[in-house]
Amino acid sequence: MSASPVEFTPPLRIVFQNNSGRPDNKIFAGFVDCTTFVATNAANGNSLAMAAYGSPNWYSLDTLPLGIDVTSVSGRLYFCYDKPWVFNNPGYEPNSGNPSDPNYLLRFDKIEMTYRGMPTDVADTTSIDYFSIPIALKAWLGGTGGTQVASQTASNTTPVAASLSGITTPAGAAVVNDKSEFVRVIGPSSYGSTGSPYDDFSAYLAYLRDTYGPAHDGMIAAIKGHFVGSQQQATPQTQPQDYDFKATIDANCNITLTGNGTVVGAHTLVYSRANLAVPSGIYGANPQFSLDGGTPIYPQNDLYGWMTGDLLSGINAGAVGSMVTLSHNATPVGAMPSADWRNLPKLFDTLQPLNPYFNRYAGRLSTLSQAYNFAYTDRFNVAFPNVTVTLDPGRMDTLQVVILPDN
């Protein structure tokens, strides 16, 4: 009997293009919070290790002149300017929004990636929590001298910081500087329960309550589509099914979803105004909600979590309550089933041209960067076709990480 073929994962080469103006020995890379990580230094074949408490394993770019060969990774690759952070405890990462964090004034940023040699493997940059270091990604077949197959663009620091500084009250309140040196812009979801300088969606919710809802029989959105199921399908709410829920808003701006899932049956979900208003609510897309009058719970990887993503990504994007039509005699965006929002070609002020009823932080960044700029950006794959970069080994073999200049 012949032996089964041996599975082989071709290595992914990660190379660095440092356009920051800083020397390579002042930029440090580290793989943090990875569930898997197997990689070597492409210049000498030496094994690399994750950065963690008690075992920092940060690598300056001058020690990685040919880059990194990765055979397995799922997690984050961080970059730090001037010095890497010190791990204060197991699982530690700096809190970008907490001035008392010892690494608050350290400038750092990250990319996220999964590579297992599968066609679905991807990488991305993200500015949801903060913006600090501008990073662009390019995927190549045949190395950086071969064919570019995908990219994710970004802008230099100065235009991003200038654009974002004008949307807080007071202006510039989310910009962190160390004396005269820029450190980061804190994202709206990174603040605590109080003290955020960002809009808390009060005007948007009032518009839905006072104007849009009454003109549409009290309905502010149709949360409707198909849930593909969770990886573990042990409960009714984790199984594949269609869902059809009506979203309404009451006098106190609490939002209620009432409807049915084809497996779970009829249910009611209530999102209180208080839980929507906190930074982890609409901005973070992780508000507590009450299911059928029960004790408030956080969204999980199930049907209810998926529907929460529909509702809150629609608010972030400005789709909820939008009166805009995409073509003559078309259904207004706000009246579409939520599943159809993913086909929208443009978001934000295109959907709410009269008022800033959307996530203004993400709206500004969307013109400057193809990164994840708000939770569930990937649900709008027509408006954001490049929010991830393929790491499919059948299509590419090299990921180029480009660190852009400030000015």
C-alpha positions as CSV (number, residue, x, y, z in Angstrom):
1,M,0.0,0.0,0.0
2,S,1.4,3.4,-1.0
3,A,1.8,6.1,1.7
4,S,-0.5,9.1,1.7
5,P,1.0,12.2,0.2
6,V,2.7,14.5,2.8
7,E,0.9,17.8,3.1
8,F,3.3,20.8,2.6
9,T,2.6,24.4,3.4
10,P,4.8,26.6,1.2
11,P,6.5,29.4,3.3
12,L,5.1,32.9,3.1
13,R,7.9,35.5,2.7
14,I,7.2,38.7,4.6
15,V,9.5,41.6,3.6
16,F,9.7,45.1,4.9
17,Q,10.0,48.4,3.0
18,N,11.0,51.1,5.4
19,N,10.0,54.5,4.0
20,S,9.5,56.0,7.5
21,G,12.7,58.0,7.5
22,R,13.8,56.2,10.6
23,P,16.8,53.8,10.6
24,D,16.0,50.1,10.5
25,N,17.5,49.6,13.9
26,K,14.9,51.9,15.4
27,I,11.9,50.0,14.2
28,F,11.0,46.8,16.0
29,A,8.8,44.0,14.9
30,G,7.1,41.4,17.1
31,F,4.5,38.7,16.7
32,V,2.1,39.2,19.7
33,D,-1.0,37.3,20.8
34,C,-0.7,34.6,18.1
35,T,-2.5,31.3,18.4
36,T,0.0,29.7,16.1
37,F,3.5,30.9,15.0
38,V,6.2,29.1,13.1
39,A,8.8,31.3,11.3
40,T,12.4,31.8,10.5
41,N,14.7,34.7,9.7
42,A,15.0,34.5,5.9
43,A,18.6,35.8,6.1
44,N,20.0,33.0,8.2
45,G,17.3,30.4,8.8
46,N,17.2,31.0,12.5
47,S,13.9,30.3,14.2
48,L,11.9,33.3,15.4
49,A,9.7,33.3,18.5
50,M,6.6,35.2,19.6
51,A,6.9,38.3,21.8
52,A,5.4,37.6,25.2
53,Y,5.8,38.2,28.9
54,G,9.2,36.9,30.1
55,S,10.3,36.3,26.5
56,P,10.1,39.6,24.6
57,N,11.5,38.4,21.2
58,W,11.4,41.7,19.4
59,Y,13.4,42.0,16.2
60,S,14.7,45.3,14.8
61,L,14.3,45.5,11.0
62,D,18.1,45.6,10.5
63,T,18.3,42.0,11.8
64,L,15.7,41.0,9.2
65,P,17.3,42.3,6.0
66,L,15.6,39.6,3.8
67,G,12.5,39.4,5.8
68,I,10.7,36.5,7.5
69,D,9.6,33.1,6.2
70,V,6.4,32.0,7.8
71,T,4.8,28.6,7.6
72,S,2.1,29.1,10.2
73,V,0.7,32.2,11.9
74,S,-2.6,33.5,13.3
75,G,-2.4,36.7,15.2
76,R,-0.8,40.2,15.1
77,L,2.5,41.6,13.9
78,Y,3.3,44.8,15.8
79,F,5.7,47.5,14.9
80,C,7.2,49.9,17.5
81,Y,9.3,53.0,16.9
82,D,12.5,53.6,18.8
83,K,12.0,50.8,21.3
84,P,9.7,47.9,21.9
85,W,7.3,47.8,24.8
86,V,8.0,45.9,28.0
87,F,5.4,43.2,28.8
88,N,4.2,44.0,32.3
89,N,2.2,40.8,32.8
90,P,1.0,37.7,30.8
91,G,-1.3,38.8,28.0
92,Y,-0.3,42.4,28.3
93,E,-0.7,44.8,25.4
94,P,-0.5,48.6,25.8
95,N,-3.8,50.4,26.4
96,S,-3.7,53.1,23.6
97,G,-6.4,55.1,25.4
98,N,-5.1,55.0,29.0
99,P,-2.6,57.8,29.9
100,S,-1.5,55.8,33.0
101,D,-0.3,52.9,30.9
102,P,3.5,52.9,31.0
103,N,3.7,52.5,27.3
104,Y,1.1,55.2,26.5
105,L,3.6,57.4,24.8
106,L,5.2,54.6,22.8
107,R,4.4,54.7,19.1
108,F,3.2,51.3,17.9
109,D,0.8,49.8,15.3
110,K,0.0,46.4,13.9
111,I,-1.2,44.2,11.1
112,E,-3.4,41.1,11.5
113,M,-2.8,38.0,9.6
114,T,-3.7,34.3,9.2
115,Y,-1.5,32.0,7.2
116,R,-1.9,28.2,7.1
117,G,-1.3,27.7,3.4
118,M,-5.0,27.9,2.6
119,P,-6.8,29.9,-0.1
120,T,-8.8,31.8,2.5
121,D,-5.7,33.1,4.3
122,V,-5.6,36.9,4.5
123,A,-3.8,39.9,6.1
124,D,-5.1,43.3,7.0
125,T,-4.2,46.6,8.7
126,T,-6.6,48.1,11.2
127,S,-7.2,51.5,12.6
128,I,-10.4,50.7,14.6
129,D,-8.6,51.1,18.0
130,Y,-6.2,53.8,17.0
131,F,-4.0,55.2,14.2
132,S,-0.3,55.6,14.9
133,I,2.0,54.3,12.1
134,P,0.8,54.4,8.5
135,I,1.3,50.9,6.9
136,A,0.5,49.7,3.4
137,L,0.4,46.1,2.3
138,K,1.3,44.5,-1.1
139,A,1.0,40.9,-2.1
140,W,3.3,39.5,-4.8
141,L,3.7,36.4,-6.8
142,G,7.4,35.7,-7.7
143,G,8.7,38.1,-5.0
144,T,8.7,41.9,-5.1
145,G,10.1,41.8,-8.6
146,G,7.3,39.6,-9.8
147,T,3.6,40.3,-10.2
148,Q,1.6,42.4,-7.7
149,V,-1.7,40.6,-7.1
150,A,-3.2,42.6,-4.3
151,S,-2.7,45.7,-2.1
152,Q,-4.0,47.7,0.7
153,T,-3.2,51.4,0.5
154,A,-2.7,54.0,3.3
155,S,-1.8,57.6,3.6
156,N,1.1,59.3,5.4
157,T,0.6,60.4,9.0
158,T,0.1,64.1,8.5
159,P,-3.1,64.1,6.4
160,V,-4.6,61.3,8.5
161,A,-3.9,63.1,11.8
162,A,-5.1,66.4,10.4
163,S,-8.4,64.9,9.1
164,L,-9.2,63.1,12.3
165,S,-8.3,66.0,14.6
166,G,-11.3,68.0,13.4
167,I,-14.1,65.6,14.4
168,T,-13.8,65.6,18.1
169,T,-14.9,68.1,20.7
170,P,-12.7,69.9,21.4
171,A,-10.8,69.6,18.1
172,G,-7.6,67.5,18.5
173,A,-8.8,65.9,21.7
174,A,-8.0,62.4,20.5
175,V,-4.5,63.2,19.3
176,V,-1.7,62.1,21.6
177,N,1.6,63.9,21.3
178,D,4.9,63.4,23.3
179,K,6.0,67.0,23.5
180,S,6.2,67.9,19.8
181,E,6.2,64.4,18.5
182,F,3.0,62.7,17.2
183,V,2.1,59.4,18.9
184,R,-1.4,58.4,17.8
185,V,-5.0,59.3,17.3
186,I,-7.2,57.3,19.7
187,G,-10.1,55.7,18.0
188,P,-13.6,56.2,19.5
189,S,-14.0,52.6,20.6
190,S,-10.9,52.8,22.8
191,Y,-12.2,55.2,25.4
192,G,-13.7,54.2,28.7
193,S,-17.3,54.6,29.6
194,T,-16.9,58.3,30.1
195,G,-14.7,61.1,28.8
196,S,-14.8,60.3,25.0
197,P,-14.5,63.4,22.8
198,Y,-16.4,61.7,20.0
199,D,-20.0,62.0,19.0
200,D,-22.1,59.4,20.9
201,F,-24.8,59.1,18.1
202,S,-27.4,61.1,20.1
203,A,-28.4,63.2,17.1
204,Y,-28.6,60.1,14.8
205,L,-30.7,58.1,17.2
206,A,-33.0,61.2,17.7
207,Y,-33.4,61.4,14.0
208,L,-34.4,57.8,13.8
209,R,-36.9,58.3,16.7
210,D,-38.4,61.6,15.7
211,T,-38.2,61.7,11.9
212,Y,-37.4,58.4,10.1
213,G,-39.3,56.0,12.4
214,P,-42.6,57.9,12.3
215,A,-42.4,58.2,8.5
216,H,-42.0,54.4,8.2
217,D,-44.6,53.0,10.6
218,G,-42.1,52.9,13.4
219,M,-39.6,50.7,11.6
220,I,-36.1,52.0,11.4
221,A,-34.4,48.9,9.7
222,A,-35.1,45.5,8.3
223,I,-32.6,43.2,9.9
224,K,-33.0,40.3,7.4
225,G,-30.7,37.8,5.7
226,H,-29.0,34.4,6.1
227,F,-26.7,33.3,8.9
228,V,-24.2,30.7,7.8
229,G,-23.8,29.2,11.2
230,S,-21.0,29.0,13.7
231,Q,-18.1,26.5,13.6
232,Q,-19.6,24.7,16.6
233,Q,-23.3,24.3,15.8
234,A,-24.4,22.8,19.1
235,T,-27.4,25.2,19.8
236,P,-30.2,26.5,17.7
237,Q,-28.7,30.0,17.5
238,T,-25.4,28.6,16.2
239,Q,-27.0,26.7,13.3
240,P,-27.4,28.0,9.7
241,Q,-30.7,29.8,9.2
242,D,-32.6,32.7,7.7
243,Y,-33.6,35.6,9.9
244,D,-36.2,38.3,9.6
245,F,-36.4,41.0,12.3
246,K,-38.0,44.4,12.5
247,A,-35.9,47.2,14.2
248,T,-37.8,49.9,16.1
249,I,-36.8,52.7,18.5
250,D,-38.7,53.9,21.5
251,A,-39.0,57.4,23.1
252,N,-35.8,56.8,25.1
253,C,-33.8,55.7,22.0
254,N,-33.7,52.0,23.0
255,I,-33.7,49.8,19.9
256,T,-35.7,46.6,19.7
257,L,-35.4,43.8,17.2
258,T,-38.6,41.6,16.9
259,G,-38.9,38.7,14.5
260,N,-38.0,35.1,13.7
261,G,-35.1,32.9,12.8
262,T,-36.0,29.7,10.9
263,V,-34.3,27.6,13.6
264,V,-34.6,29.6,16.8
265,G,-38.1,30.8,16.2
266,A,-39.6,34.1,17.5
267,H,-37.5,36.3,19.8
268,T,-37.1,39.9,20.9
269,L,-33.7,41.6,21.4
270,V,-33.4,45.0,23.2
271,Y,-30.4,47.3,23.0
272,S,-30.7,50.1,25.6
273,R,-29.6,53.6,24.8
274,A,-27.1,53.4,27.6
275,N,-25.4,50.3,26.2
276,L,-25.4,51.8,22.7
277,A,-23.9,55.1,23.8
278,V,-20.7,53.7,25.5
279,P,-17.6,53.4,23.2
280,S,-17.9,49.7,23.1
281,G,-21.5,50.0,22.0
282,I,-22.2,51.3,18.5
283,Y,-18.6,52.2,17.9
284,G,-17.2,48.9,19.2
285,A,-20.2,46.9,17.9
286,N,-20.2,45.0,21.2
287,P,-23.1,46.3,23.3
288,Q,-24.9,44.3,25.9
289,F,-28.5,43.4,24.9
290,S,-31.5,41.7,26.5
291,L,-32.9,38.5,24.9
292,D,-36.6,38.0,25.6
293,G,-36.4,40.2,28.7
294,G,-33.5,38.3,30.2
295,T,-30.4,39.7,31.9
296,P,-28.3,41.7,29.4
297,I,-25.6,39.7,27.7
298,Y,-22.8,40.4,25.2
299,P,-23.0,39.3,21.6
300,Q,-21.5,35.9,20.9
301,N,-20.6,34.0,17.7
302,D,-24.1,33.1,16.9
303,L,-27.3,34.3,15.1
304,Y,-27.9,37.1,17.7
305,G,-24.3,38.3,17.4
306,W,-24.6,38.3,13.6
307,M,-27.8,40.3,13.7
308,T,-26.1,42.7,16.1
309,G,-23.4,43.2,13.6
310,D,-26.0,43.9,10.9
311,L,-27.7,46.6,13.0
312,L,-24.6,48.3,14.3
313,S,-22.5,48.2,11.1
314,G,-25.5,49.7,9.5
315,I,-25.5,52.6,12.0
316,N,-21.8,53.1,11.7
317,A,-22.1,53.2,7.9
318,G,-25.1,55.5,7.8
319,A,-27.3,52.8,6.1
320,V,-29.9,52.7,8.9
321,G,-32.5,55.4,8.2
322,S,-30.9,56.4,4.9
323,M,-33.3,58.0,2.4
324,V,-30.9,57.7,-0.5
325,T,-31.7,55.6,-3.5
326,L,-29.0,54.1,-5.6
327,S,-30.9,54.3,-8.9
328,H,-34.2,55.6,-10.3
329,N,-37.2,54.0,-8.6
330,A,-34.9,51.9,-6.4
331,T,-35.7,51.1,-2.8
332,P,-34.1,53.6,-0.4
333,V,-31.1,52.2,1.4
334,G,-32.8,52.4,4.8
335,A,-35.6,50.2,3.6
336,M,-33.4,47.5,2.1
337,P,-32.9,44.1,4.0
338,S,-29.7,44.5,5.9
339,A,-28.1,41.7,4.0
340,D,-28.3,43.9,0.9
341,W,-26.2,46.6,2.5
342,R,-23.0,44.7,1.7
343,N,-23.6,45.6,-1.9
344,L,-23.6,49.3,-1.4
345,P,-20.9,51.0,-3.5
346,K,-20.4,53.9,-1.0
347,L,-21.1,54.6,2.6
348,F,-21.1,57.4,5.2
349,D,-21.9,60.9,3.8
350,T,-23.1,59.3,0.5
351,L,-25.9,57.6,2.5
352,Q,-26.5,60.5,4.9
353,P,-25.8,63.6,2.8
354,L,-27.6,66.1,4.9
355,N,-26.2,65.3,8.4
356,P,-23.2,63.4,9.7
357,Y,-25.3,60.4,10.8
358,F,-22.5,57.8,10.7
359,N,-19.2,57.0,12.3
360,R,-17.2,60.1,11.3
361,Y,-13.9,58.6,12.4
362,A,-14.3,55.7,10.0
363,G,-15.8,58.1,7.3
364,R,-12.7,60.3,7.4
365,L,-10.3,57.3,7.4
366,S,-12.1,55.6,4.5
367,T,-10.9,58.3,2.1
368,L,-7.3,57.9,3.3
369,S,-6.8,54.2,4.0
370,Q,-8.2,50.8,3.0
371,A,-7.7,49.5,6.6
372,Y,-10.4,48.2,8.8
373,N,-11.7,51.5,10.1
374,F,-14.8,50.4,12.0
375,A,-16.2,47.1,13.3
376,Y,-17.6,44.9,10.5
377,T,-16.0,46.8,7.7
378,D,-15.7,43.5,5.8
379,R,-19.5,43.3,5.6
380,F,-19.4,46.0,3.0
381,N,-17.2,44.2,0.5
382,V,-18.3,46.3,-2.5
383,A,-17.5,49.6,-0.8
384,F,-14.3,48.1,0.7
385,P,-13.0,45.5,-1.7
386,N,-9.5,45.7,-0.4
387,V,-10.1,45.6,3.3
388,T,-8.1,42.3,3.3
389,V,-5.1,41.2,1.2
390,T,-5.0,37.6,0.1
391,L,-2.3,35.3,1.4
392,D,-3.5,32.4,-0.8
393,P,-0.3,30.5,-1.6
394,G,-1.8,29.6,-5.0
395,R,-1.9,33.3,-5.9
396,M,1.0,34.9,-4.1
397,D,4.2,34.1,-2.2
398,T,5.4,37.4,-0.7
399,L,3.7,39.9,1.6
400,Q,5.4,43.3,1.5
401,V,4.8,45.5,4.5
402,V,5.5,49.2,3.6
403,I,6.0,51.6,6.5
404,L,5.1,55.0,5.2
405,P,6.6,58.4,6.1
406,D,4.9,60.9,8.4
407,N,4.9,63.8,6.0
